[in-house]
Amino acid sequence: MGDVDVLSTRFKSRLHLQSKTIGADRIKRAKENNEDIAVLSMFLPNASAREENRSFYCTLGDHCRLGDPKLTKAGTKKMEYKTRQWHENCFCCCVCKIAIGTKSFIPREQEIYCASCYEEKFATRCIKCNKVITSGGVTYKNEPWHRECFTCTHCNIILAGQRFTSRDEKPYCAECFGELFAKRCTSCVKPITGIGGTRFISFEDRHWHHDCFVCASCKTTLVGRGFITDGPDIICPECAKQKLM
């Protein structure tokens, strides 16, 4: 399996969305270009601003914190983002209701979230410890894990970047899997794991590693050759003839 970054890079990239206080020309350009920034400005008393102030309507509507979604009192600060407008204190996280101010925020489906509430609600969580994965993690069976949480079920060694296999949907390192579940070679008694393409031979209820399947007398390989059983041993035809002579 390969390591993957399970935290959406889009989440990190959007943390640059911050409210900013900028000049009138910059505000105009941001609106014209539908830029992905929130603009903090102020209701002004001058004649050029009065027409714009009259068109103001707080996005919170009946839930406006000032009680009047059309309030345009000179000196009151307002926020503008993606053609929508709020009083400064109305531009708040939809979860914790704290005003964003100049902090980072994340828009999602017409709602505004502060970074911490967005993380709590939407960020990827480790299937083992249930804590947010803030940097690289791993996926196993389409579920996210911290690298340090993705461990062998038996010995708890970290499996990220190592060979492993599974049994009953649980991951095991190669060594533990062999010790716990694998068949054992009749010759060397070591486990036959099959991990990494290990070849083995089976005969009746006995099993051998490919390299261990040799004549008990002359030690030549019996792979692909005929053989004869001699009690617990296997021997090649030539050695069998010698024993009968």
Secondary structure, 3 states (H helix, E strand, C coil): CCEECCCCHHHHHHHHCEEEECCHHHHHHHHHCCCCCEEEEECCCCHHHHHHHHCCCCCCHHHCCCCCCCCCCCCCEEEEECCEEEEHHHCECCCCCCECCCCEEEEECCEEEEHHHHHHHHCCECCCCCCECCCCEEEECCEEEECCCCECCCCCCECCCCCEEEECCEEEEHHHHHHHHCEECCCCCCEECCCCCCCEEEECCEEEEHHHCECCCCCCECCCCCCEEECCEEECHHHHHHHHC
